Amino acid sequence: MNLETILQGRSSWVGSARDPGPLVSSRIRLARNLNGRFFPSWAEDAERSRIWKELSEFLPGLDVLHPAAAVEMSELADIDKEILFERHLISRDHLSKGEGSGFVVREDEQVSALVNEEDHFRLQAMLPGLNLSGAWELVDALDNQIEERVTYAFSPRLGYLTACPSNVGTGMRASVMLHLPGLVLLNEMGPIIKGMGKIGLAVRGLKGEGTEANGHLFQISNQITLGQNEADMVSTLEQIVLEVVEHETNARERLMQDQEMLVRDQAGRAFGILSSAHLMQSKEALDLLSNLRLGIDLGILPGLEGLNVDELLLLTQPAHLQKIEGKPLKPKQRDSARATLIRDALARAGKPGRKPRT
């Protein structure tokens, strides 16, 4: 199994089909370190290389990861690193890593492991929709299989020891990506974000910490990893996400009751622009695809139910466009390729019909 084969497949958070609504994907990540070894940022180059060699020899063969590709970051072209980042498979920090740091990913991309990022291990499971429990089962199984081979840095009092103090304890970050245009359009996201902070949750944009919520896409994740067990954290986050989904569903209903023509206009304009534009910047594409996704979910564009908007959200990002084109693209060339890709996808999907008003 090689990385090129994996990159040509569908990303794990883009399901071949999805239920209409706000839920996009679920992710569980675990931070782990080797007992008695320097954290990667403190280790010498030779030590990091030894660790990568030791771990890469057995990680791809573990049952939870098999079949997998294992690649040292120094072997990856910059474009492939960017694609991995766009697919939420590596962190922003891992983009700059080279020899001695690596990446192992299962063929379906649902399970992966970073080696020598901030910690020796960053284990991850990612699934479409709301399935934190399923993601936890996968990453927990991988964690257990690794622990049969190595000894983790662990304190009976504190839990798993990590390079960043905020991860000490379970070392777990659980997150769910949601599409929340209803709450944004009604200016109700502010109180929700504020409320999340009060209960130890963070709300971030599509690409994680420090990013804006372009395309009305938000990630909700835990911030506290100490003093709780993983199952309780997963259950709590799932319940809170379901409450947010209920608020979003209610917001969409109110929009259709009080501002139906505005919603129809935004969805129709999005389809019109996306199906005819010849230049499309990344942020504009995200925002218009968000309006299109909402229109499909609400039945305003019934002829487009089969269109996988989430896949377009991924494929129209800069690195994916250049991979599809097979060459580096300047910004204007990317804008042209992005517009062409979306036009072609909409043409294949067909023309939206008109839903009778009741």
N, C-alpha and C positions, 0 to 999 in steps of 0.2 A: 504494500500500500504506500503510495507517495502523496505528497501534499498537492500536487497539481491535479490529481484525480479528485481529491476532496474539494478543492476550490471550484471545480466545475459543477459540483452538485448544489442542491438547494440548502440554504442555511438552516440550522436546526430551529431557529425561532420563526422561520417563515413556513408555516404549515401549508400543505398542498391545498387544504381547504380550511376555512375558519368559520366559527359561529359569528353572526353579526353582533357587534357590540364593542365595548371599550378595551377588552383584554387582548394583549398582544403576546407577551411571553413571560416566562418565569425563569429565574436563575438563582442558583445557590453556589457560593464560592467559599472555600476553606483555605485559610493560611496555616501552613505547617513548616516547622524547621527541624533540622537534624540535631540531635543531641551532641554536644561537645564540638560543634563546628561553628566557625564564625558566620554571622549573618552575611549574605552576599555582598552588601555594600561595604563591609569591613574586611572581607577576604581578599587575599592576593589573587592575581589573575590565574596563577597556576592552581590554586586551591579551587577556584570556581570551575576551572576546566576539569579537574579531577572529579568534582561532584557531578558535573553534567555527564561525564563518561560513565560513572557508576550508576547513575539513575537511568540514563537513556538505554542502558543495556537490558534492564528488566521492565521498565514501564510499558513499552508497547506490547509486551506479552501478557500483561495482566488481563484477566477475563473481562473486566468492566471496560477496558480500553480497546481490546482486540476486535477487529483489525484497526491498526492505528499507524499514523505517520509520525516519526520523530525527527525533528529538524533543529539543528543548531542555528541560532539567529544570524550568525555570520555567513551562513550559507544562503540566506534568503535575500532576494532582490528587494529594494525599497518598496516597490509597488505591491509585492506580496505581503510585506509587513503591514502596509496600509490596508490591504484587503482584510487581513486577519483582524485588524482593529475595527474596521467598519462592520465586521460580522460579530463583534463583541467577543472574540476569542482570545485576544491579548489586550493588555492595558496600554495606555498612552506611554507609561514609563518603559514598557518592554520594547517599544518601537526603536529606542536608541541602543538596545543591548546588542552585543556581538558575541565574540568567542567566549565560551563558558556559560552562556545562557541559552535556553532552548525552549522548545514547544512540542508537546505531544497531543495529538487530537485523534479521536475515533472517527471512523469513516463517515458516520452520520452527523458529526459535530456536536452531538448531544453531551459528550463527556470529553474533557480536555484537561491538560495540566501544563502550567508554566513552571519552568525550572530556573532558579536563580534570578527572579525578578527582585522585589523587595525582600521576599522570603525564599527559602529553598524550594517550597512548593506553593503554588496557587492552584488548587483543584477546583474544577468548575463543572456543573451540569446545567444545561439550558434546554427548556422545552417550550413549545408554543402554548398560548393560552394561560389560564391559571392552573398551574400544576406544580406548586412548590413542594408538595408531598412527594411527587414522583421524582422531582429533581433532587430532593434530599436523599431519597433511597439510593439513587445512582451515585451521588458524590460520597455518601456514607460508605457504600460498598467499596468504592475506589480507595477511600481513606483506610478502611480496614485491611484491604489487600496490600497496600503499601506498608502499613504498620507491621505486617508479617515479615517484611524484608529489612526494615530499618527501625531505629529507635528515635522517637520524636523528643524534642525539647519540651518538657512538661513539668509543671509545678503542681503538687497536690493542693496547694492553697490557691494559686491563681489560675491554673488550667494551662492551655497551650501557650507557649512563649513565642512572641512574634516581634519582628523588627519595629513595627509601629505599636505604641502602647494601646491605641484605640482598638486593636484587634486581639489583645490578650484576653484569654478566657476560652470561649468556644472557637475563636478564630473565624467565625462564620459571618458572611454577609449574604442576606437573602433579599432579593429584589423582584419586583414585578413591573413590567412596562405596560402603560395604559395609554389609550387614545381618548383624550378628554376635551373635545371641542365644545361640547355643550356648556360645561362649567366655565370654560374660557370666554365664550361668547356672552355669557350672563355675568361675567366679572365676579365669579364665585370661587376662583382658584386661590386667591389670596388668603382668605380665612382657612381654607383647607390646609394649605402649606404651613400656615402659622400653627394650626392645631396639631399637625403631624410633628412639628418640632417639639411641642410640649410633651409628647408621649414617646420621644426617643426615636423618631423616624425622620428620614431625610427625603426630600423630593428634588430630583435633578432632571436634567434634560436627556435627550436621546443618547448622547455619547458620554453620559456620566458626570462626574464632579466637575463643576465650573462651566457647564455648557447650558445654553438656553434650550427651552422646550419648543424648538421649531417643529412645525407640523402638529402642534398640540399633543406631542408625545412626552410623557413623564415617566420617570422611574421612581418608585417608592421603595425604600430599603431601610433596614434596621441600622442604628448607629451604635447600640449597646451590645457588647459581646460577652461581658463579664457578669457572672452571677445568675445566669439563666441557662436552661438546657435547650438544645437545638430543636427538639420536637415542639416545645412550648413556643419558641420564637417563630417557628414556621406556622404553627396554628394561629398565633396572634396576628401575624402579618396577613395571613389569608383572610381572617375575619375582617380586618381593617380594610383590605382591598375590596372585599365584597361590599362593605359600606360605601366606599368611594364609587364603586360601580353603580350602586343604587342611587347615589346622588347624581351621577352622570346620566343615568337612565331617566330620572325625574327631570333633569335639566333639559334633556332632549324632548321630552313630552311637553314641557312648558314652552319651549321654543316653537314647536309645531302648533301649539294652541294659540300663542300670542304673536309669533313672528314667522308664520309659515312662509309667507312670500319672501322674506329675507333669506331663510334657509334654502328655499327652492332656487332663489336667485344666485346664491353663493355656489350651490352645487352645479347649477346650469352653467354659470360663468367658468367654473373650474373645468368642466368638461369641454366647453367651447375653446378655452385657451389651450388646454393640454392637447386637444386633438388637432390644433391648427398652428401652434407656435413653432417657430424654427430656431429660436434661441431660448434657453431656459436655465437660469441660474439655480444653484443647489437649494438655497433657502426658498426661492419662489416655488420650486417644484415640490418641496416638502409641504408648504402651506396649501398649495392647490390640491395635491394628492390627499391631504387631510380633509379638505372640503369634499372631495370626490368620495372618499371613504365614508364620510358621514352621510352623504346623499345616498350611497348604496345601502348603508345600514338602515336608513329610514324609509327605504323603498321609493325614494324620489327618482332614482335612476334604475328602474327594475331590469332594464336590458343588460346591465353590467354586473349582475350578481356573481358571475363566474370570474370576474377580473380579480386577480390577487394583488391588491394595492400594496400590501406589506412587502411583497417581492419587488415591486417597483421602487418602494422607498429604499430598499437595499441596493438594487442594481443601478440606480441613478446617482449613487455617491461617487465621488471623483475616482478613486482607485478602481472600483468595479467597471466604470465606463472605460478606463484605459485598458483594463484587462480584456474587456469585450472587443475593443478596437484593435488590440494587439500592438499598441505603440503608445509612447508618451503623448499627451495632448496638452496644448496650451489652454488657458481658461476659456477663450472663445470657442475653441474646438470642442471642449468638454460641454459647453452650453449647447452647441449644435448637436452633438451626439446624444445628449440627454433628451433634448426635444424630439429627436428622431426615434429614440427608443420608446418614449412614451406614446408618440403618435402611432407607431406600429402596434404597440400593445393594445391601444384603444381601438384601432381598426380591426384587429383580430377578435376583440371582445364583442364588437357589434355596436349598434346605435342604441342609446337608451330610449326606452318607450316612455309613455306618459301614464302615470298612475292616476286612475279616476279619483276625483275629489269626492269625499263623502260628507 
